[in-house]
């Protein structure tokens, strides 16, 4: 199923969405999600720049009481450089899937149980996670396309 359709299906009944941007700008494409920090916000959409430690923001998310949480992170799922895929965080079993301390699977379980929110992961396939590099051209292009897609979907499901 196409990415846009899957996002719309996930967000169809969303009353409040929290977008958690996860990554480290010092490690090449690991900072991809953080470039989305300029996504439009509104009463029903909150965007949080979590950096490399999303677990530090669970209290904020809990206070916001979202119905839906969208985790966005660079993850190595074996796709083409810059490829974007949606994952059910419960299916994440590889400890190296993300480069951050707390596993995304554990984070999503916590958010679902403590906040009562539905959670999905938007994963961006990195080309390089080397220290000191900026975004690769492939990942930069994908993030630009993703930004426009998210805005379109948020508007179409009535979040913006």
C-alpha positions as CSV (number, residue, x, y, z in Angstrom):
1,X,0.0,0.0,0.0
2,X,1.4,3.5,-0.9
3,X,2.9,5.6,1.9
4,X,0.3,8.3,1.6
5,X,-2.6,5.8,1.9
6,X,-1.1,4.2,5.0
7,X,-0.6,7.6,6.7
8,X,-4.2,8.6,6.0
9,X,-5.4,5.2,7.3
10,X,-3.4,5.7,10.5
11,X,-4.4,9.3,11.0
12,X,-8.1,9.0,10.0
13,X,-9.5,9.3,13.5
14,X,-6.7,11.3,15.1
15,X,-7.9,14.0,17.5
16,X,-4.4,15.2,18.5
17,X,-1.1,14.1,16.9
18,X,2.4,14.3,18.3
19,X,5.2,14.0,15.8
20,X,8.4,13.0,17.6
21,X,11.5,13.8,15.4
22,X,14.4,11.6,16.5
23,X,18.0,11.8,15.4
24,X,21.5,13.3,15.7
25,X,22.5,16.0,13.3
26,X,26.2,15.3,14.0
27,X,25.9,11.8,12.4
28,X,25.1,12.3,8.8
29,X,21.7,11.0,7.7
30,X,20.8,10.2,11.3
31,X,19.7,13.9,11.5
32,X,17.1,13.5,8.7
33,X,14.0,13.6,10.8
34,X,15.2,16.7,12.6
35,X,15.0,18.7,9.3
36,X,11.2,18.3,9.6
37,X,11.1,20.6,12.7
38,X,9.5,23.3,10.5
39,X,6.4,21.2,9.9
40,X,3.2,23.2,10.5
41,X,1.8,23.0,14.0
42,X,-1.7,23.7,15.2
43,X,-4.1,22.9,18.0
44,X,-4.2,19.3,16.8
45,X,-0.6,18.8,15.7
46,X,2.4,19.1,18.0
47,X,6.0,18.6,16.6
48,X,8.7,17.8,19.1
49,X,12.5,17.8,18.2
50,X,13.7,15.0,20.4
51,X,17.2,14.9,19.2
52,X,18.9,11.5,20.0
53,X,17.0,11.0,23.3
54,X,13.2,10.6,22.6
55,X,12.7,9.0,26.1
56,X,13.4,12.5,27.6
57,X,10.2,13.7,26.1
58,X,7.8,11.1,27.2
59,X,6.5,13.3,30.1
60,X,5.7,16.1,27.6
61,X,3.9,13.7,25.3
62,X,1.9,12.3,28.2
63,X,0.8,15.8,29.2
64,X,-0.3,16.5,25.7
65,X,-2.6,13.5,25.7
66,X,-2.3,12.7,21.9
67,X,-4.5,10.1,20.3
68,X,-1.7,9.3,17.8
69,X,2.1,9.5,17.9
70,X,4.2,9.5,14.8
71,X,7.9,8.6,15.4
72,X,10.2,9.8,12.6
73,X,13.8,8.5,12.6
74,X,16.6,7.3,10.3
75,X,16.5,3.5,10.5
76,X,18.5,0.9,8.7
77,X,15.9,-1.5,7.3
78,X,17.9,-2.5,4.3
79,X,16.1,-0.3,1.8
80,X,17.4,2.0,-0.9
81,X,19.2,5.2,0.4
82,X,16.5,7.7,1.3
83,X,13.6,5.2,1.1
84,X,10.8,5.9,3.5
85,X,8.7,3.1,5.1
86,X,6.0,2.9,7.7
87,X,6.6,0.3,10.5
88,X,4.5,-1.0,13.3
89,X,6.9,-0.5,16.2
90,X,5.8,-3.9,17.7
91,X,7.5,-5.6,14.7
92,X,10.8,-4.0,15.5
93,X,13.1,-6.7,16.8
94,X,16.6,-5.7,15.7
95,X,18.5,-3.8,18.4
96,X,20.5,-2.0,15.7
97,X,17.3,-0.8,13.8
98,X,17.8,2.7,15.3
99,X,21.0,4.2,16.6
100,X,19.5,5.6,19.8
101,X,19.7,4.4,23.4
102,X,16.1,3.5,24.0
103,X,14.6,1.1,21.5
104,X,11.8,2.4,19.4
105,X,9.8,-0.7,20.2
106,X,10.1,0.0,24.0
107,X,9.3,3.7,23.5
108,X,6.2,2.9,21.4
109,X,5.0,0.3,24.0
110,X,5.4,2.9,26.7
111,X,3.5,5.6,24.8
112,X,0.7,3.2,24.0
113,X,0.3,2.0,27.6
114,X,0.9,5.2,29.4
115,X,-0.6,7.7,27.0
116,X,-3.2,5.4,25.3
117,X,-2.0,6.7,21.8
118,X,-1.7,4.7,18.6
119,X,2.0,4.8,17.5
120,X,3.7,4.2,14.2
121,X,7.2,4.8,12.9
122,X,8.2,6.5,9.7
123,X,11.6,5.2,9.0
124,X,14.1,6.9,6.6
125,X,16.8,4.6,5.2
126,X,20.2,6.4,5.8
127,X,23.0,6.3,3.4
128,X,25.7,7.3,6.0
129,X,25.7,7.7,9.7
130,X,29.3,9.0,9.8
131,X,30.2,11.6,12.4
132,X,30.5,15.1,11.0
133,X,28.8,14.5,7.7
134,X,25.6,16.3,6.6
135,X,22.6,14.7,4.9
136,X,23.3,12.7,1.8
137,X,21.6,14.0,-1.4
138,X,19.3,11.0,-1.5
139,X,18.1,11.5,2.0
140,X,17.7,15.2,1.7
141,X,15.5,14.8,-1.4
142,X,13.4,12.1,0.4
143,X,12.9,14.4,3.5
144,X,11.8,17.3,1.2
145,X,9.2,15.0,-0.4
146,X,8.2,13.6,3.0
147,X,7.6,17.2,4.4
148,X,5.2,18.0,1.5
149,X,3.4,14.6,1.9
150,X,2.9,15.1,5.6
151,X,1.5,18.6,5.2
152,X,-0.9,17.3,2.5
153,X,-2.0,14.3,4.6
154,X,-2.4,16.4,7.8
155,X,-4.6,18.8,5.9
156,X,-6.7,16.1,4.2
157,X,-7.5,14.3,7.5
158,X,-8.4,17.6,9.1
159,X,-5.4,18.0,11.5
160,X,-4.4,21.3,10.1
